[in-house]
Amino acid sequence: MSEQTDRLLAIMSQLRDPQTGCEWDTAQTFATIAPYTIEEAYEVADAIERGDMDDLRGELGDLLFQVVFHARMAEEAGDFAFEDVARHIADKMEARHPHIFGDEGGVMEDGRWEDLKAAERESAGATSAMDGIAQALPALLRSHKLQKRAARVGFEWHDVRGPIEKLQEELAELEAAETDEQRLMEAGDVLFVVVNIVRRYGVDPEQALRASNSKFEKRFRKMEQLSQIDGEEFAVLDLDTQEGYWQRAKRELG
């Protein structure tokens, strides 16, 4: 390993030392650290979206520290160490790229990557196409993965008209729902079908929604700025006036 990797592992070891380590670090468990790991992954994605390479370097370091933290706790429990984590992913990447590291040659054929991952799941004891899709994934991303898995075994509408028609049905059921529980379930069905429609157009729903969130936020901030320039308090304006500012914001932002 490199000098800096060894240094990082030594720092983690010292932080977790039962006698001389940091009280906060020694008190942590896999469960208490997991939320920080998820948060750091999102901060990496945010730095990438903003195109901030300096920030990305720092956020990748924070995420790497999370890996080191988990590996250290596992080593203390006698389960595995950081070296085992690195070896595992190296072995996996070589196995998933037989055209590069094996004797297959050529280029990776369409679907071959998924076939290799499916073989890994089967060798690990998977009994369902749904096995291996983490429960802790963001709901939108997990919905996308569940549908892709189902489609790989043939459970899929023949064309996009199927989910589009299903969306109308689900919207009607949401409108007819009478209790909070029914509305919750029907709203989930609506979102699930929307993911299916977007997926059929070859669009990643998580990326699409992130882009729309960003666009909405920029336009909303612009509306607030425009109304402030005009001496208006945006929050007390009627909806028609607010809509006028929305249209102005769209024109100015493009």
Secondary structure, 3 states (H helix, E strand, C coil): CCHHHHHHHHHHHHHCCCCCCCHHHHHCCHHHHHHHHHHHHHHHHHHHHHCCHHHHHHHHHHHHHHHHHHHHHHHHCCCCCHHHHHHHHHHHHHHHCHHHHCCCCCCCCCCHHHHHHHHHHHHCCCCCCCCCCCCCCCHHHHHHHHHHHHHHCCCCCCCCHHHHHHHHHHHHHHHHCCCHHHHHHHHHHHHHHHHHHHHHCCCCHHHHHHHHHHHHHHHHHHHHHHHHHCCCCHHHCCHHHHHHHHHHHHHHHC
